[in-house]
Amino acid sequence: MDIEKEREAFEQHLTDTGLVEFSDYGFAVDECNEYLHEPTQVAWDSWLIGLNRAKAQAVSQEKGRSDFEIIAQTIELVDLIASSNRFQRDKSKPFPFESNNPRNIEWWRLACKIQELLTDTDPDNCDFDEYKAIIEAQEQSHD
C-alpha cells in the first residue's frame, strides 16, 4: 500500500465533502480555522481500517476459501486461544461451536471475531453440517 497516495486520496475525499479544508501544514481545519487533529486522525485510522478490510476480503475471495477451510481455521484459533490461556479445549464435543462448556463458547466467539476482523468472514455463517459430514467421512476412511 502506498501510504502517501492513500493519504492524498483521504485528504481529497475530506475536501470533496466540504466538511474540512487542509492548511499548508497538512492539519485539518474547520470553517473557523480551528484544528481538527484528533477527529481527522480518527477518520484517517478508519480509512486505513477500511482499506485493510477491503484488501483482506479481496484476498479471501481470490483464494475462494470454502466453508470447511474457514471453520477449520477458526477451530485452530480456538485451540490457540485456549493454549495461550494454558488450557486445552474440552473435546467431549469435537466441535467447539456445539460445546456447552463456557470456556469453549467464549473461545469460539473470540475466534469468530478474529476471523471477522482479519478476513471479513463470519464463521457462524458457514455450513456446519457440511463440515461435520466431511470430518466424519475422513474419520471413517482412516478406520
N, C-alpha and C positions, 0 to 999 in steps of 0.2 A: 504494500500500500504506500503510495507516495503521499506522505503526510502534508506536504506543502500544497499540493494540488487539492487535497481534501479540505484543508483549512480555507483555501481560496473559494472553493465551492460552498463551504459552510458560510463564510462571510458574505458571499454573493447572495445566498439564499436568505440570510437575515436582512440584507439590504433590500432585496426584492420584496420582502414582506412589508417593508416600510416601518417596521417596529423600531429599528435601531439604525444608526449610522456609525461608521468607524472613523475615528480620528486618525491623524497622521501617525500616531504612536501604536495603532492597532487595537486600542481598547474600545469596546462598545460604549456608546453614549446614547442617552435618550434625547428627546427634543429639548430638554432643559440643560443639556450638555453635562449631565451627571453620569459618572462612570457606572456601568452595569457589569463590572468584572465578574462578580460571583454568579449572577444569572447567566451571563454569557458562558462562563466555564461549565455550568451545569448543562446548558444547551449543547456545548461542544462535546462534553462527555456522552450525552445522549446520542448525538450524531455518530460518534465513533462506535458506540454500542450497537446502533442500528446497522452500521456498515459491517461490523463483525458478525452480527446475526445473519445478515444477507449473505455474506461470504460462506458462513458455516452451512446455511441452508443450500446454497448452490453446490457446495462440496457433497453434502448429503444426497442431494438429488442426482448429482453426477455419478456418485457411487451407486445410487439406487439400492440403498440398504433395504433388506427385507425385514418384515416384522420379526422373524426369527433372530436375525442379527441384532436388531435393536433390543429385544428382550434379553438375549444372551449377554449383551454388553451391559445392560442395566443390572442384571444379576451379578456380573463381575464387579460392578461398582458397589453393590450391596455388600459383597464379600470383602471388598477393600475397605469400606467404611467400618464394617464390623471388626476387621483385624486392626485397623488404626485405633480402635477403642479397646483393643486387647480382648476381643470376644470372637467367637465363631458363631456363624448364623445357625439358628436352630433348624436342623434339616429334617425334623419329624414330618414336615410337609416339604417336599422337594422344591416347591415354587414359593419364593418369598411373597409374591403377590397374593397368595392364598392363605398365608400364615395368620394365625390368631395371636402369635407372640408379639407383644407390644414393641419390643426392640426391632424385630423383623419388619413390622409395619412402618416404624419410624425410619429405618434404613432404606426401605423401598421408596418411601415418599421423598427422602433426600436424594436418592439416586435418580429418581424421575426428574426432580428439579434440576439436578446437574445436567442430565441429558437435554432437558428443555433449554437450559441456559447456553450450553455449548453447541448444540446441534439443531435447536429449534424444533425438537421432536418430542412429542409426549408419548412415552411408552404405554401409558394407560389406554391409548387409542389403538393399540396393536391387537392382533388376533391371537389371544392366549390359547384358544382351543387348538389352533393350528400348531402353535409352539409345542404344546403338550403332546400332540399326536406325533410330531417329529421326534421329540425326545423319547417317547415310548417306542417308536419304531427303531430308533438307534439302540435302545436298551435290548430289544428283542433280537436284533441282529448280532449283538455281542454274546447272547446266550448260546 
